Amino acid sequence: MSLPTHARAVIIGGGVVGCSIAYHLTRLGWTDVVLLERKQLTSGTTWHAAGLIAQLRATANMTRLAKYSQELYGNLEQETGIATGFRRCGSITVALTDHRREEIFRQAAMARAFGVEVEEISPAEVGEKYRHLNLDGVKAGVWLPKDGQGDPANIALALARGARNRGARIAERIRVTGVEVDAGRARAVTWQADDGGAQGRITADHVINAAGMWGREVGAMAGVSVPLQACEHFYIVTEPVAGLTQMPVLRVPDECAYYKEDAGKMMLGAFEPKAKPWAVDGIPASFEFDQLPEDFDHFEPILEWAMNRLPMLGEAGIHTFFNGPESFTPDDAYYMGPAPEVANFWVAAGFNSVGIQSAGGAGMALAQWMDDGMRPFDLGDVDIARAQPFQTNRRYLAQRVSETLGLLYADHFPFRQMETARGLRRSPFHAQLAENGAVFGETSGWERPNWFADPGQEPVYRYDWRRPNWFGNAAQEVAALRSGVGLYDMSSFGKVRVEGRDALRLLNHVCGNDVDTPVGQLVYTQFLNQRGGIEADVTVTRLDETAFLVVTPAATLRADLTWMRAHAGDLNVVLTDITAGEAVLAVMGPGSRDLLSALSPADLTNDGFAFGSAREIELGLTRVRAHRMSYVGELGWELFMSADMAGHVFETVWDAARARGGRLCGMHAMDCARIEKAFRHFGHDITCEDHVVEAGLGFAVKTAKPDFIGRDAVLRKRQAGLEKRMVQFRLTDPAPQLYHNEPIIRDGKIVGYLSSGAYGHHLGGAMGMGYVPCKGESPDQLNASRYEIDVAGTRVPAEASLKPMYDPKADRMKA
Ligand SMILES: Cc1cc2nc3c(=O)[nH]c(=O)nc-3n(C[C@H](O)[C@H](O)[C@H](O)COP(=O)(O)OP(=O)(O)OC[C@H]3O[C@@H](n4cnc5c(N)ncnc54)[C@H](O)[C@@H]3O)c2cc1C
C-alpha cells in the first residue's frame, strides 16, 4: 500500500462528513489532504440514512449551515457527474397539539428571520398538499418549499470525487490505529491495512476525527474527549404503493414519525421517546454496511400511530424493516472544532441523525476554520469545547442518549431539562438548596437551581410556552433582588488562576480591557479575536502582583482555557482550573449591604469597599473573598470561598437573609433581572462574530494599551462607524413571552432577530435584545423608528432603547 508519509491534513473517516471536509479543504486550495477509511466509503452510518435534507435548525448559524448543505447538494451532480438524487420536494411539519402549534409557528417566524422560505398553513392546506394524510387532530402545519431529500451515499461519493479531482488522496481499507501527540500537538497517525498486512505512519500538520460513531474511540487515541454513543435507529419502507408519486417530506413529531416518498414506496422513520443504545462496550471490528436486528416490538407503537395517520401504510406491505446505528451526543448537538486537549486535532462527529443535511455546512465551516485558524462565524452550539471529559463515561452516555434521540421530535419547550443521567456536578450548596425547594437545571453537567418552589408547591417543571408553573416564583425572586435581598448560587462559574511572571502579559494580550490594575481590582473584559469579535466574556481580578483570577461562564470554561493556553506560547505563566475548589454565593439587592454588615465586621460602605473591587473579609466564623459586582444590576457582592467552607457560609447568610424576608433565587430570575439591565449574555448576545463595539461594549476596550488581540479591528470600527447596534426591547403587551430568535420588525420590515429574551418581571413585560442594522444612521434615527417583535406569527409592538431600560446610569449597583 503506497500512502504518503506526510500530509497537511489527515482525515479519519470516509462517511459523508469526512468526505465533505476533504471536499471543502481542497476547495480552499489544500491539495495535500489524505482521507483514511477503515472499510469502504459510506460503510458506517452514511449509506443507510433516510436522506431528509431540511433547512430549519434551532439557531441562525445552524440554519445557515443546513441551507448551505441543501444548496451545495443541489449543484454537486453538475460538478462531479455523480447523481445525488437531490430533489426539492418541500416539507411539511404538522402539529397535533396547541403547544406544538406554538412551537412550529415560532420556528416558522424564526426561519423567516433567517431568510428561509416558509409558510404557516391551516389543516385544510395541509390536506391539499398531502392528500394521503388523515387530518384528525391536525391543528396546523408549516410548509418549507425548498426542503428536500437526496441519496446519502451518493452525496458522500460526489463529495469524495470532488475532493479527489482537486488532489485529495482517499484510501479505503486503511484503519487508523493511533494518533501520536507530542508536546500537546497532534503530529502523526499510524495505520494498518484492513487485511492486517501493510502498516505505516503519516505525519500531519492537522488530524481530523470524522469517525462518526467511532468518534469517541478515535478521540481517545489522542487523549481527546468526544462523548458520543451509538443508538439503534429505525425506519421501514413499504412495498410499492400504486399511484404514489413525489410527495413532500412529512413530519408528525407528536407521533414521533417522519414520512418520505421514495421511488413509489413510502418510508416511515421513528424518533421514539426511549431509544436503545447500541455497542456500548465497543463496535464490532468487522462492521461494514451492517444492519442491526429488527425489533418490531420497539417500533410497533409508532407504526400503529402511523397507520392511523397515513392509512395507506395499512394496505401496503412492509418491504424493509431497517435498523441501523447512529451516534448521539448528551445535548443532541454535534461536535466540531479544535479539540481543547490537543492542538491541531480537529473533531467533526456525533451528528444525531442529521449528518446528511449538516455535512455540507459542517465541512465548509470546519475547513474554513482550519484555513483561517479562527471560527468563520459563531459555532458555539456545536463547538467541541463544550464537551465535558466526564461525559465519556459509557454508562452516563448510555443513559443520556436513550433520551436525546427521542428529544429530536419531543416538544421543544423553553428551558426543557434532561431527565436522564442527572445529578452529577453538584455545587457545595446543593443539599442546602435542595432542602429549600430548588428546582435544578443542568448546564455543562452542573446542577443549578433555576427556581425555588414555594412551601407546598411541587418542585418540578411544568413546561409551557406562555406561563410555565415557575413564572410566579421567578417574579417573586426578581422582586427580592430588586427591593430586598436575594441569594443565588454561582459556584458553576469557571474559575482559572493565571499565575507567573508573565501572567499580566498574557492577560493584557488576550483581554480588550487593561488588567494592569492595583491588587484587588475587578475588570470586566472580553477576549477579542482579530476581527474584534468576542471570544469570551469574563471578569479578571488581580489577586496579587503576579496572580489573577479569571471568572467565566460554566459553559465556556474549556473554550476560554484553550484560548488562553493557545496564546500563552512560551510565556512564564501557569493556568490552573480551580472551578471545583471554590463555591460562589451571590448576595444581591438593596438590602445586601445591611445583611452582610450584620455578619461581617468589614467596612462595606462605598468608601470602604468600592464597586469593582475584591478582598477578603471575615464572615460568620470564617473568611471569604467578596467581589463587589452584579449581573442583576443591584448593589451586591459575590462571595467566593473554599468549597469546605460553603456549608457554614450558606447557613450563616441564608439564616440572616430569611429573617429579613430575603429569598433564594434561581437562574431564571437572574436572567430576567440581567435582561432588564441589558447586560449581554455570552453565546447569545455576544459571540465571536459580534464586534465588541457594535455589541455596545466598547467601554470595556482600552485601545491606549498597545498590542492586544483585536486592537486594530476596534480602531478600524471606530473609524468606519457601526453597521449594527445592540438594541433592548420591551413588549408593550405584558402577555406574550420572548425567548430568543424572534424576528425584529422595524417600520414594518424584518431587520434581524432577538439574540436573547426573557420576562422583565420588574418592568412588566417580555424583554429581548438584538442587533439592528444601522449603517450610516445615528442613534436618534434608530430610536425614532417603530418596532414590533414577531411572536409565533403575531406582530407585537415593542419599545426600544439603546440604553438599559432599568437603571440606565447604574446608580443602584454603585449605591
Ligand atoms: C436510520 C437512519 C436514518 C437517518 N436519516 C437521516 C436523514 O434523513 N437525514 C440526515 O441528515 N441524517 C440522517 N441520518 C444520520 C446520518 O446518517 C449520519 O449523521 C451521518 O451519516 C454521519 O456521517 P459521519 O460521516 O459522521 O459518520 P459515518 O458515515 O459513520 O462515517 C464515519 C466513518 O469513519 C470510519 N472510521 C471509524 N474509525 C476509523 C478508523 N480508526 N480509521 C479509519 N476510518 C475509521 C468508519 O468506517 C465510517 O465509515 C440517519 C441515520 C440513521 C441510522
The ligand as an SDF file (V2000), in Angstrom:
LIG
                    3D

 53 58  0  0  0  0  0  0  0  0999 V2000
  -31.8050    5.0660   10.1690 C   0  0  0  0  0  0  0  0  0  0  0  0
  -31.1090    6.3560    9.9670 C   0  0  0  0  0  0  0  0  0  0  0  0
  -31.7120    7.3720    9.2540 C   0  0  0  0  0  0  0  0  0  0  0  0
  -31.0580    8.5870    9.0840 C   0  0  0  0  0  0  0  0  0  0  0  0
  -31.6720    9.5680    8.3520 N   0  0  0  0  0  0  0  0  0  0  0  0
  -31.0530   10.7550    8.1600 C   0  0  0  0  0  0  0  0  0  0  0  0
  -31.6660   11.7780    7.3960 C   0  0  0  0  0  0  0  0  0  0  0  0
  -32.7460   11.5920    6.8670 O   0  0  0  0  0  0  0  0  0  0  0  0
  -31.0350   12.9670    7.2600 N   0  0  0  0  0  0  0  0  0  0  0  0
  -29.8310   13.2020    7.8340 C   0  0  0  0  0  0  0  0  0  0  0  0
  -29.3120   14.3190    7.7070 O   0  0  0  0  0  0  0  0  0  0  0  0
  -29.2090   12.2340    8.5480 N   0  0  0  0  0  0  0  0  0  0  0  0
  -29.7960   11.0290    8.7330 C   0  0  0  0  0  0  0  0  0  0  0  0
  -29.1850   10.0510    9.4670 N   0  0  0  0  0  0  0  0  0  0  0  0
  -27.9120   10.3550   10.1040 C   0  0  0  0  0  0  0  0  0  0  0  0
  -26.7250   10.2310    9.1560 C   0  0  0  0  0  0  0  0  0  0  0  0
  -26.7390    9.0020    8.5330 O   0  0  0  0  0  0  0  0  0  0  0  0
  -25.4240   10.4020    9.9670 C   0  0  0  0  0  0  0  0  0  0  0  0
  -25.4930   11.5260   10.8200 O   0  0  0  0  0  0  0  0  0  0  0  0
  -24.2490   10.5720    9.0510 C   0  0  0  0  0  0  0  0  0  0  0  0
  -24.1840    9.5310    8.1210 O   0  0  0  0  0  0  0  0  0  0  0  0
  -22.9660   10.6270    9.8620 C   0  0  0  0  0  0  0  0  0  0  0  0
  -21.9010   10.6930    8.9830 O   0  0  0  0  0  0  0  0  0  0  0  0
  -20.4120   10.5310    9.5130 P   0  0  0  0  0  0  0  0  0  0  0  0
  -19.5280   10.7840    8.3670 O   0  0  0  0  0  0  0  0  0  0  0  0
  -20.2310   11.3300   10.7320 O   0  0  0  0  0  0  0  0  0  0  0  0
  -20.3430    9.0240   10.0160 O   0  0  0  0  0  0  0  0  0  0  0  0
  -20.1170    7.6410    9.1770 P   0  0  0  0  0  0  0  0  0  0  0  0
  -20.8970    7.6150    7.9290 O   0  0  0  0  0  0  0  0  0  0  0  0
  -20.3680    6.5410   10.1220 O   0  0  0  0  0  0  0  0  0  0  0  0
  -18.5950    7.7400    8.8090 O   0  0  0  0  0  0  0  0  0  0  0  0
  -17.5580    7.5200    9.7370 C   0  0  0  0  0  0  0  0  0  0  0  0
  -16.5430    6.6450    9.0650 C   0  0  0  0  0  0  0  0  0  0  0  0
  -15.3740    6.5630    9.8670 O   0  0  0  0  0  0  0  0  0  0  0  0
  -14.7680    5.3220    9.6300 C   0  0  0  0  0  0  0  0  0  0  0  0
  -13.8280    5.0380   10.6950 N   0  0  0  0  0  0  0  0  0  0  0  0
  -14.1060    4.8440   12.0120 C   0  0  0  0  0  0  0  0  0  0  0  0
  -12.9860    4.5870   12.7030 N   0  0  0  0  0  0  0  0  0  0  0  0
  -11.9730    4.6330   11.8160 C   0  0  0  0  0  0  0  0  0  0  0  0
  -10.5770    4.4320   11.9120 C   0  0  0  0  0  0  0  0  0  0  0  0
   -9.9840    4.1340   13.0850 N   0  0  0  0  0  0  0  0  0  0  0  0
   -9.8180    4.5450   10.7970 N   0  0  0  0  0  0  0  0  0  0  0  0
  -10.3840    4.8570    9.5920 C   0  0  0  0  0  0  0  0  0  0  0  0
  -11.7050    5.0170    9.4390 N   0  0  0  0  0  0  0  0  0  0  0  0
  -12.4980    4.9310   10.5370 C   0  0  0  0  0  0  0  0  0  0  0  0
  -15.9690    4.3720    9.6130 C   0  0  0  0  0  0  0  0  0  0  0  0
  -15.6830    3.1530    8.9660 O   0  0  0  0  0  0  0  0  0  0  0  0
  -17.0130    5.2060    8.8920 C   0  0  0  0  0  0  0  0  0  0  0  0
  -17.1010    4.9010    7.5360 O   0  0  0  0  0  0  0  0  0  0  0  0
  -29.7940    8.8080    9.6500 C   0  0  0  0  0  0  0  0  0  0  0  0
  -29.1790    7.7920   10.3750 C   0  0  0  0  0  0  0  0  0  0  0  0
  -29.8230    6.5640   10.5230 C   0  0  0  0  0  0  0  0  0  0  0  0
  -29.1360    5.4860   11.2900 C   0  0  0  0  0  0  0  0  0  0  0  0
  1  2  1  0
  2  3  1  0
  2 52  2  0
  3  4  2  0
  4  5  1  0
  4 50  1  0
  5  6  2  0
  6  7  1  0
  6 13  1  0
  7  8  2  0
  7  9  1  0
  9 10  1  0
 10 11  2  0
 10 12  1  0
 12 13  2  0
 13 14  1  0
 14 15  1  0
 14 50  1  0
 15 16  1  0
 16 17  1  0
 16 18  1  0
 18 19  1  0
 18 20  1  0
 20 21  1  0
 20 22  1  0
 22 23  1  0
 23 24  1  0
 24 25  2  0
 24 26  1  0
 24 27  1  0
 27 28  1  0
 28 29  2  0
 28 30  1  0
 28 31  1  0
 31 32  1  0
 32 33  1  0
 33 34  1  0
 33 48  1  0
 34 35  1  0
 35 36  1  0
 35 46  1  0
 36 37  1  0
 36 45  1  0
 37 38  2  0
 38 39  1  0
 39 40  1  0
 39 45  2  0
 40 41  1  0
 40 42  2  0
 42 43  1  0
 43 44  2  0
 44 45  1  0
 46 47  1  0
 46 48  1  0
 48 49  1  0
 50 51  2  0
 51 52  1  0
 52 53  1  0
M  END
$$$$
